[in-house]
Amino acid sequence: MGLKEMKDAYVSKMDAQLSEWGAKLKEMKAKAEKAAAQGKMDYQQQLQKARAQEKHEQARKKLDEIKAASEERWEALKSGFEGAWNELKKSVDSTKIP
């Protein structure tokens, strides 16, 4: 598999996961907005604590940089993306809203 194919496969996989997490974050936000007054405060505090949306945007930006990078440069950008990725994963996993 050449560099272009490796890059394309990586970007595709990460893009799909970011989309899935984005949908999960939207669902959590919608639940927070629908909750009763006290519950809403609890949900919003949980979302703020995790700062998940901000981390999602950071990861999306890093992935966009990888998409725009040349085949030779994308692997160098990959480590920065994976750092943002791991932070987002922790936030999404720790934000539990029923």
Residue, then its C-alpha position, 0 to 999 in steps of 0.5 A: m500500500g502506497l503513502k497516498e492509500m495509507k493516508d486516505a485510509y487513515v483519514s477515512k477511518m478518523d473522519a468516520q469516528l469524528s462524525e460518530w462522536g460529533a453525533k454523540l455530542k449533539e445527542m448529549k447536548a439535546k438531552a441537556e437542553k430537554a432536561a428539567a431545570q436541575g437536571k439541565m444544570d447537571y448535564q451542562q456541567q458535565l458537558q462543560k467539565a469534559r469540554a468535549q465539543e472544544k476537543h472535537e473541534q480541535a481534532r476536526k481541525k487537525l484532521d483537516e490539516i492531514k487531509a490537506a497535507s502531502e503524502e510525505r507530510w501527513e505522517a508528521l502531522k499524524s502525531g499531533f492529531e493523535g494527541a487531540w484524538n486521545e483527548l477527545k476520546k477521553s472526554v467523550d468516554s467520560t461524559k455519560i448522560p443517560 
